Amino acid sequence: MVAGNALLLFIMRGPNADLRLFLPIGTLFIAGIVSAFLSKIVTGIILGTVLNGGVLGFMYFLVLAIGIGEP
């Protein structure tokens, strides 16, 4: 889930990134975190939360940078 979300995020970013498409990707990250908790495996919970949260944080800063960079 993390690799697919990160790949999708890197494909979509760029100078002409559509901010409306970041919302469905954000829900995919949250779904990844929820599925990590539903697995009930401690290692899966920790890795799933940290990796999905890290890429979600990167996406937040990317959206913030796009918002600041626009005139």
Secondary structure as UniProt FT lines:
FT   HELIX           2..12
FT   TURN            15..16
FT   HELIX           19..21
FT   HELIX           22..38
FT   HELIX           42..69
//
